[in-house]
Amino acid sequence: MGHMAEDHDGDPVYLTRLQWDIDRVERDYPDVKLTATKEMQV
């Protein structure tokens, strides 16, 4: 997957503009949890 990056904490981030890509990842990798935002603890 060429859509991977790391956020400022070093956590993996999946970058895409297409819902099709998100649907494909959710279908092909059901153990991966995709969220729109990251929970932050202050």
WOFEN-V112144 format. One record per run of one state. SS is the DSSP state (h for helix, s for strand, l for the rest). FROM is the first residue (numbers start at 0). LEN is the number of residues. If there is no record, write none. Layout:
# WOFEN-V112144
ss = (SS/SS)
from = (FROM/FROM)
len = (LEN/LEN)
This chain:
# WOFEN-V112144
ss = (l/s/l/s/l/h/l)
from = (0/3/6/11/14/18/28)
len = (3/3/5/3/4/10/14)
